[in-house]
Amino acid sequence: MGLMAGTGMLRAWGAPMHMAMPRKSSGLCRHDIADQTAVPRLLDPSRLTPFVDPLPLPPSLRASHGEVLRIAMRETTQRLHRDLPPTRLWTYGGSFPGPTIEARSGSALKVEWISHLPAKHFLPIDHHVCGAEADIPEVRSVVHVHGARVPASADGYPTDWFVPGQSRRQDYPNGQDAATLWYHDHTMGIERLNLYAGMLGMYLLRDEHEASLGLPAGEFEWPLMLSDRLLTEDGQLYYPVSGVSDAPWVPEVFGNVMLVNGAVLPKLDVRARRYRFRVLNAANGRFFRLSLRGQRPFLQIGSDQGLLSSPVTQTSLFLAPGERADLVVDFANLAGSQVELMNDSLPLMRFDIAAAKEDDVSRVPAVLRDVPRVAESTANMTRVLSIDEYSDCVAEPMLMLLDGKRWQDPVSEKPRLGSTEIWSLVNLTGDTHPIHLHLVRFQILDRRPFDVNAYLESKTLRYTGPAQPPPTHEAGWKDTAQVYPGMVTRYIITFDGYTGRYVWHCHLLEHASNEMMRPFEVLA
């Protein structure tokens, strides 16, 4: 799917490579009739000088025992590249991305999120989208720590929002293994706009086991938060619209520039030794296919919910929005040279390696931790849940649903606390959907191709090939996974932690806004 911008379709610079299947449409939709909304002149990214700005390192926040971290949300400006004027943004803590929260497993953390945002949004709100109706405040906020096992009251439920001038304290028990988590806005109806405006940051959870491994640490550990934006010639954010003035929602958004830690084409000076990179895909809709130029190998040591059982040698890595990867790159054999981090054929940033080799006391053990596979026989229930897309204009605009249900339909998934379930996600659409569950971690059991038409006609699952186990780098603990078109992807999930109401949704944010999000309730 391309990017709708004004009166036409634009395939943006470096658009993601979805696994595509044809869609059918039965007629002309309201969104096909444009009102000739003007599209601003967009930046030509080729005119930006590459690798002149240092890679930004967001500030770190750590809380001492009993202390409350106070993080303000406010509008600010920030230069995304030396050759651009400052860009208007909404941020946590005054920077994009926001500060990296450093937490310890088993040590509870309290954060007060304070909104100093303006009363009016600077990006286009669609009041037809569920949760963004015209009779509620235009600017709202609620924060979700993605991947955190927290009580329902602290999860950032989409309708539990607050407005400028208010604040919300959320308690994070951190009762889980070390992992690369992140926080972002999760407000019903405008989450996609608030994240696009800049409201996201990293949340690193550490534990004693991870610290004992001798992995690169301190100045040799960096977050790499990947995103993309459409920028105008004067360096301002442009969020595309449908062309219909009162219904601006578009199904996907891809930018003309890609950013690492909020910078376009930055560089990082590194020493000739190992570095650890915590990589996050924080884009609204872009998938990143990462590699080092020349297909140089690197190690993947972790995924969404912490360390893998052992390192995996990679030459490329495909990350969907919301997914994370924990990587180790050894620059020892590249002393005195340069190497670029690529997204397909396009550079994201450059590493400049010092000429002098040095003693490196860090290591990557052959065994990282025990990650036992969850046996299917432990499941108490199997649910078959479809991923649906309606583009025949029965609903305007295109409608995207989980298991054929809207957000406000009664809760249908009610697992018991401590139970284990298999969720078979039946993808009937033409896109790969990164499906995320709040509260829990899960493992991918397998993916299996099926006859889509047979399912549409009679809800009969007719498999057309063998089940495919997850590759090694996806065999650890996950909270977001890619659900491919024309395949059934099975998650096995134990509902540990807390009772209460949470959500599951597609992490393509424009999809989640158009009802590809559903509540589930964990019962005692």
C-alpha positions, 0 to 999 in steps of 0.5 A: 500500500502506498502513501496517500497525499493530497490527490494522489498516491506517493510511494515514499523514499525507502517504503517498506516491503510488505508481503502483498496479496491483491485486495478487492474493492466493490466500488468508489469510496468517499475517500476516492473523491479528493477535495484538492487539499494542498500538499506542501513542498516536501524536502528532497533528502538528497540535498542533505549532507550525510554524516555531519551530525553526531548521533544524539544520545538521549539523557538517562533517567534513574530513580533512587529508592522511593523517588518519583521521576517527573517527566513533562510533555511539552512542545519544543523545537529540535534540529533534525539535521545541520542543514535544516531549521529547527522542527516543531515537535511534541516531546517527553522531557524536552527532547525527541526521543525522550530520555532513556529510563533506566530501571532494575528488575524487581525494583519498583519505579514511579513516574509522574507524566505531566502534560504541558502540551498546547490545547490544539493539535498541530497535526490533522485529527480525523473526528470520524476515527473511534475515540477522536470524536469532535466532542472530546478534548483535541489534545490528550495523553496517556503513556504506555510502557511497551512490553512492561508487565504492570497492573492495568491501572498503570498500563496506559489504557487508550481511553484513560487519557488526561489533558494539558494542565493535568498529570498522571502517576503510574507505578511500574513494578519491574517484576520481569527479566531484563529487556529492551522496553520503550514508552510512548503515547497510547491515546485512543484516536490520536496515538498515531499523531502523538507518536509522529509528533515525537512522543516516545522514548526508551525504557531499559530494564536491567537485572543481575544475570545480564550484568554478569555476562560481561556484555559491552556496557557503559559508553559502549552501549547505545540505543538506536531508535529508528523512525521516519517522517515526512519533512517539508522543505523548511524542515517541518513535519507533514502528516499526510491526509486523504484529500477529504477535508473532514476525514483525513485518516490515511491507512499508512504513513511512510516518510521521506527521511529516516531518523536514528535517535531523532537525527537524519543521517548521523554518524557515531565515532566508535573505538575498534572493539565490541559495542552493544546496540539496543535497536527499536523500530519506533516508526508508525508504519515502516518496516526496516531491513537492517544490515551493515554495508557489505553484509558484514556479520553482527550478533543478535543477542536479544529480542523484545522481551530480553536475551535469546538463549544464545547469540545468533549471527546475522547479516540482515534483520527485518524489524516491524514497528514496535519490535526490538533487537539487541545487537552486538557489533565488533568493530575490531577488524575495521580499525581506521575505516567506516561502515554504514548501517543500511535500510535495504540500499539506503544508509541510516547512519555511519560508524567511524572507527578509530585507527588504534586497536585496543584490549576489549574485556567485554565478551558475548557468551555462547549461552546467554540464558535459559529460554525453555520452549513452552509446550503446546500441551500446556495450553488451556485453550486455543482461540482462532482470531482473524485479521480483517480488512474491509475495502468495499466501502460498506464502511467509510473509510477502509475498516480494519478489525481484529476477529471482525469486531470493533473496539466497542464490541463486548470483550470476547477474550477473557483468559484466566490469570495463570492460564496458557492459551494459543492464539491462532492469528488468521491473516486475511489481509494483504499486509504483514501486521505486527500484533502486540499484546499488552501485559504478557510475553509470548513465544511464536509456535509456528506460521503456516500457509492456508487457503484464504478463500476457503476461510472467507467462504466457510471459516474453514482452515485449509492449510496449503503447506507445512507449519514453519517454526520461528527462525532462531532470532524469533524463538525467544520471548516476544511481545510483538511479532510479524503476522504474515498475509496468507498465513496462520501465526500461532502465539502461545501465551501465559497470562501472568502478572495481574488481572484487569483489562488490557489491549491487543492491537496491530502496531501499524499505528494508522491501522490501530487507529482505525479499530485494529485494536481490541480489549482483553480481560484477565480474570482471577 
